[in-house]
Amino acid sequence: QVQLVESGGGLVQAGGSLRLSCAASGRTFSTYAMGWFRQAPGKEREFVAAISWGRSNSYYADSVKGRFTISRDNAKNMVYLQMSSLEPEDTAVYYCAADRLSFRPILGTSKDEYDYWGLGTQVTVSS
């Protein structure tokens, strides 16, 4: 069993920054790619960013590229999402997710490629 706990969400003005954190426990964290997804009211959950198990690769949705940065600290079992230049369109619940396969060389962008999820943290960006 894997537990993922997100934190760091909140209310911020447009143009501001937030850093989300995800604490992982329950399996060999360093061997799994990790992802961030988000879900706005009335919309499907969508991919935001992913980072490989070895930290060498990362991938971003076009909507956040250049503004968000994903990182991880395998020694602490933590994943982070640094969000800058936030826009009202970034308002959503943000979820941390763990890849379903260890050492997978391809970064997944589909929800189906991740099998463990946190409960999410709310990010609200005011205009």
C-alpha positions as a Markdown table, in Angstrom:
| # | Residue | x | y | z |
|---|---|---|---|---|
| 1 | Gln | 0.0 | 0.0 | 0.0 |
| 2 | Val | 1.2 | 3.5 | -0.8 |
| 3 | Gln | 0.2 | 6.7 | 1.0 |
| 4 | Leu | 0.5 | 10.1 | -0.7 |
| 5 | Val | -0.2 | 13.3 | 1.2 |
| 6 | Glu | -0.2 | 16.6 | -0.6 |
| 7 | Ser | 0.2 | 20.0 | 1.1 |
| 8 | Gly | 1.0 | 23.6 | 0.3 |
| 9 | Gly | -2.2 | 24.7 | -1.5 |
| 10 | Gly | -4.0 | 27.9 | -0.7 |
| 11 | Leu | -5.3 | 31.2 | -2.0 |
| 12 | Val | -3.0 | 33.4 | -4.1 |
| 13 | Gln | -3.4 | 36.3 | -6.4 |
| 14 | Ala | -2.7 | 36.1 | -10.1 |
| 15 | Gly | 1.0 | 36.3 | -10.8 |
| 16 | Gly | 1.9 | 34.8 | -7.5 |
| 17 | Ser | 3.6 | 31.6 | -6.6 |
| 18 | Leu | 3.0 | 28.5 | -4.5 |
| 19 | Arg | 5.0 | 25.3 | -3.8 |
| 20 | Leu | 3.1 | 22.1 | -3.4 |
| 21 | Ser | 4.6 | 19.1 | -1.6 |
| 22 | Cys | 3.8 | 15.4 | -1.7 |
| 23 | Ala | 4.9 | 13.1 | 1.0 |
| 24 | Ala | 5.1 | 9.4 | 0.0 |
| 25 | Ser | 5.3 | 6.3 | 2.1 |
| 26 | Gly | 4.7 | 2.6 | 1.7 |
| 27 | Arg | 7.0 | 1.4 | -1.1 |
| 28 | Thr | 10.3 | 2.0 | -2.7 |
| 29 | Phe | 9.6 | 5.6 | -3.6 |
| 30 | Ser | 12.8 | 6.2 | -5.6 |
| 31 | Thr | 12.0 | 3.5 | -8.2 |
| 32 | Tyr | 8.7 | 5.0 | -9.4 |
| 33 | Ala | 8.0 | 8.0 | -11.6 |
| 34 | Met | 5.7 | 10.6 | -9.9 |
| 35 | Gly | 3.1 | 12.9 | -11.4 |
| 36 | Trp | 1.0 | 15.9 | -10.6 |
| 37 | Phe | -2.6 | 16.2 | -11.9 |
| 38 | Arg | -5.3 | 18.7 | -11.3 |
| 39 | Gln | -9.0 | 18.9 | -11.5 |
| 40 | Ala | -11.1 | 22.0 | -11.7 |
| 41 | Pro | -14.8 | 22.0 | -10.9 |
| 42 | Gly | -16.9 | 20.4 | -13.6 |
| 43 | Lys | -13.8 | 19.3 | -15.6 |
| 44 | Glu | -11.8 | 16.1 | -16.0 |
| 45 | Arg | -8.7 | 15.4 | -14.1 |
| 46 | Glu | -5.8 | 16.5 | -16.2 |
| 47 | Phe | -2.1 | 16.0 | -16.3 |
| 48 | Val | 0.2 | 18.7 | -15.1 |
| 49 | Ala | 3.7 | 17.4 | -14.7 |
| 50 | Ala | 5.7 | 14.2 | -14.2 |
| 51 | Ile | 9.3 | 13.3 | -13.1 |
| 52 | Ser | 11.2 | 10.1 | -13.7 |
| 53 | Trp | 12.3 | 7.8 | -10.9 |
| 54 | Gly | 15.9 | 8.9 | -11.4 |
| 55 | Arg | 15.0 | 12.6 | -11.6 |
| 56 | Ser | 16.7 | 12.9 | -15.0 |
| 57 | Asn | 13.5 | 13.5 | -17.0 |
| 58 | Ser | 10.5 | 15.6 | -16.5 |
| 59 | Tyr | 7.5 | 16.5 | -18.7 |
| 60 | Tyr | 4.9 | 19.2 | -18.5 |
| 61 | Ala | 1.5 | 20.0 | -19.9 |
| 62 | Asp | 1.7 | 22.8 | -22.4 |
| 63 | Ser | -0.5 | 25.0 | -20.2 |
| 64 | Val | 2.1 | 25.1 | -17.4 |
| 65 | Lys | 5.4 | 24.8 | -19.3 |
| 66 | Gly | 7.8 | 27.5 | -18.3 |
| 67 | Arg | 5.8 | 28.4 | -15.2 |
| 68 | Phe | 5.8 | 25.1 | -13.1 |
| 69 | Thr | 8.7 | 23.0 | -12.1 |
| 70 | Ile | 8.5 | 19.5 | -10.7 |
| 71 | Ser | 11.2 | 18.0 | -8.5 |
| 72 | Arg | 11.8 | 15.2 | -6.1 |
| 73 | Asp | 14.0 | 14.3 | -3.1 |
| 74 | Asn | 14.3 | 10.6 | -3.0 |
| 75 | Ala | 16.1 | 10.7 | 0.3 |
| 76 | Lys | 13.1 | 12.3 | 1.9 |
| 77 | Asn | 10.4 | 10.5 | -0.2 |
| 78 | Met | 9.1 | 13.9 | -1.3 |
| 79 | Val | 7.8 | 15.4 | -4.6 |
| 80 | Tyr | 7.4 | 19.1 | -5.2 |
| 81 | Leu | 5.6 | 21.3 | -7.7 |
| 82 | Gln | 6.8 | 24.9 | -7.8 |
| 83 | Met | 4.2 | 27.0 | -9.4 |
| 84 | Ser | 4.9 | 30.6 | -10.6 |
| 85 | Ser | 3.1 | 33.2 | -12.6 |
| 86 | Leu | -0.2 | 31.6 | -11.5 |
| 87 | Glu | -3.3 | 32.4 | -13.4 |
| 88 | Pro | -7.0 | 32.1 | -12.4 |
| 89 | Glu | -7.1 | 29.1 | -14.9 |
| 90 | Asp | -4.8 | 27.2 | -12.6 |
| 91 | Thr | -7.4 | 27.1 | -9.9 |
| 92 | Ala | -8.1 | 23.4 | -9.1 |
| 93 | Val | -7.5 | 20.6 | -6.7 |
| 94 | Tyr | -4.0 | 19.3 | -7.3 |
| 95 | Tyr | -3.2 | 15.6 | -6.9 |
| 96 | Cys | 0.1 | 13.7 | -6.5 |
| 97 | Ala | 0.2 | 10.3 | -8.1 |
| 98 | Ala | 2.6 | 7.4 | -8.2 |
| 99 | Asp | 3.4 | 5.4 | -11.4 |
| 100 | Arg | 1.9 | 1.9 | -11.5 |
| 101 | Leu | 5.2 | 0.4 | -12.7 |
| 102 | Ser | 8.7 | 0.7 | -11.3 |
| 103 | Phe | 11.7 | 1.9 | -13.4 |
| 104 | Arg | 9.3 | 2.7 | -16.3 |
| 105 | Pro | 11.4 | 4.7 | -18.8 |
| 106 | Ile | 8.4 | 6.6 | -20.2 |
| 107 | Leu | 6.7 | 9.4 | -18.3 |
| 108 | Gly | 3.0 | 8.8 | -18.2 |
| 109 | Thr | 0.5 | 11.6 | -18.9 |
| 110 | Ser | -2.7 | 9.5 | -18.5 |
| 111 | Lys | -4.5 | 8.9 | -15.2 |
| 112 | Asp | -4.5 | 5.2 | -16.0 |
| 113 | Glu | -0.7 | 5.1 | -15.8 |
| 114 | Tyr | -0.8 | 6.0 | -12.1 |
| 115 | Asp | -2.2 | 3.7 | -9.5 |
| 116 | Tyr | -1.9 | 5.6 | -6.2 |
| 117 | Trp | -3.3 | 9.0 | -5.5 |
| 118 | Gly | -3.3 | 11.5 | -2.7 |
| 119 | Leu | -6.5 | 13.3 | -1.5 |
| 120 | Gly | -5.4 | 16.5 | -3.1 |
| 121 | Thr | -4.8 | 20.1 | -2.1 |
| 122 | Gln | -6.8 | 23.1 | -3.2 |
| 123 | Val | -5.2 | 25.9 | -5.2 |
| 124 | Thr | -7.2 | 29.0 | -5.8 |
| 125 | Val | -5.9 | 31.9 | -7.9 |
| 126 | Ser | -7.8 | 35.1 | -7.7 |
| 127 | Ser | -7.8 | 37.7 | -10.5 |
